[in-house]
Amino acid sequence: MSILNIICLISRAKARSVLLLVLGAMVAMSAAAIPADIQGSAALYNQSMFMLDAGYASVHDSYLTPITYDGLDLGLSIEVTRWVNHYRWLWQLQVGADYNYVENNAKNNDLHKVMGDITFNMQYAWQGVLHPRLGFSAGPMAQLRAGIVYDAVNSNNPVTVRAHWNLGATGMAWFNTRMWRIPVTLRYQVQLPVAGVFFAPEYDESYYEIYLGNHKNLAHLGWWGNRFDMTNYLGADFNLHKVVLRLGYRNRLEHWTVNNLHVHDFTHALVLGIHL
Amino acid sequence: MTTIFINKTLRHFGACNTTPQAIKKVVPVVQRCLCCLMLSCLCWGCAEQDDFGHDQVGNFEALWTIMDEHYSFFDYKQVDWNEVHDRYRARIDNDMTDRELFDICGDMLKELRDGHTNLIASHDVSRYWIWEQWPVNYDERIIDQHYLNFDYKMASGIKYQILTDNIGYMRYSSFSSTIGEGNLDLILSYLSTADGLIIDVRDNGGGLLTNVETLVSRFIDRKTLAGYICHKTGPGHNDFSEPYAYYFEPTKNHLHYLKPVVVLASRGSFSATNNFVSIMKGLDQVTIVGDTTGGGCGLPFTSELPNGWRVRFSSCPVMDAQGRLTEFGVAPDVRIDMDENDRTRDAILDAAITLLTSH
């Protein structure tokens, strides 16, 4: 049985179990650490982290099929974090691409989803307020994310385009500690788009009709009434002097309902990263 | 409980000096964070699911519902889909084999009298190809042997030659074969000396509508209304968008053929070919000869059942320039059948040649 098959076998319930396991592991690892000599609070580094995501994906797009597909999630991204204004503010730029290879339950068809995104946020930081090594930050974010979902078997609805531009909020909490005498920053970050614009064809509108020039009702104002996206990241950065290694978990949720179409995609991924 | 947990956790983190007041401040914040995480988990559990069972009844209901919500011609064809459901549902039980289920589902789809509607499984494809029962009105061998003498050119899936009466002949057997603009230039350049042109799309089962545009654009000299297209906007049987008028324009910087043209059609001219014939019929210099086309004016979409079977169905109605549906075909200007007993002559092609030479 291939790794892909094993991943595909993970149900949502199992995925939640995996999440709880990861959370538990993080807490246990943290609890075991003895941060004896860590002082100061500004421990999120100016860094450019290259990351690889690998995990489970679920894709439901009623334009293509009423069936929910699940399978493999792979992603590559870079996250640039910079402090400004004497550690009062920080900004992040995240650029990434991800690919989902998902199958139906009958295992006789697959979908390919390819997305790219760029996210920028600016956050105000509170450090050492509740604890010397604990920091929080929050601020606005802007995100552009676009791509396609492709079903090779469908006739005149073989592909659907995903594109959205969102404004929202992001927030982080981090804690500096040590594990095995290695300085570690534990971090949780949520990205929560609030409103924006996104593309969706009408219920059974063909892309051929759009090609012919009928561009009516394709752009939609997105808000929590018709669209909900969220990205959660939980992980640890291990500072090995000249190299920072990242181990974490990321989940991404995209849900929208418009024009009687429904999309509900999510991923659970293990994140490996390196900052040189 | 949460307070105790957080307190212990903070102490494990080395927060021995944390004051009780600070912990009290932390608790609600952490509680809220945990709530958010839990809500997130709930959101993952709320994944949009197909509501159908995976047994035989579930698959039948899934098929019926997909068609109920997406098929375009219930009213046009006066099909009572609820009555159809009740009639066929009575024949379904969970103990039947996949083949038995497939046959009943296939029969149900035939009630729609639609060549674009198929149920596709690993072992079979259900179909309503009524044109198989009608006169074929096309025999490639007769044309190759008795009109082309096995001497013809081929490019972009188009077979072409100038016949003995100085009439150009183009045979396009499938709109799935993509036509290159350069190839079309060379074909029309070769045929440009002919007094007229025959485009033979008999027994052409359709393909890509973009190829229709490519071909039609060589026979017009101005922006031309090609037809109207609409689509379903919701699951109701009459939830349709306003018909959208679409136009074709002459291809720029390429050859055009504006001499008299005859298009040969048969019942086997289906789907995109039906669309091609309906557009060409509206052009002044074009005459349609042969039989009524096979129809199929709904752009087919594909969906899927829980057991992995695919279902294809007419989804987006395409109308002609007069706004009429051509689901049951486009009538020719000159109606004529081939003589099945004469293995040397093609009566439809002969009629076309006569028509063009008499201009």
Interface residues (C-beta under 8 A of the other chain):
Chain A: R12 A15 R16 L19 L23 V27 S30 A31 A32 A33 I34 P35 A36 S58 H60 S62 T65 P66 I67 T68 N104 N105 A106 K107 N108 N109 L130 H131 R133 D151 V153 N154 S155 N156 N157 A173 F175 T177 Y188 V190 E202 Y203 D204 E205 S206 Y208 E209 L212 G213 N214 K216 F228 M230 N232 N251 L253 H255 N259 N260 H262 V263 H264 F266 H268
Chain B: T9 L10 H12 F13 G14 A15 T18 A22 K25 V26 V29 C33 C36 L37 S40 C41 C43 W44 G45 C46 A47 E48 Q49 D50 F52 H54 A62 I66 H70 S122 L209 T210 I229 H231 K232 T233 G234 P235 D239 S241 Y244 Y246 L299 P300 F301 T302 S303 E304 L305 P306 N307 G308 R310 R312 S315 C316
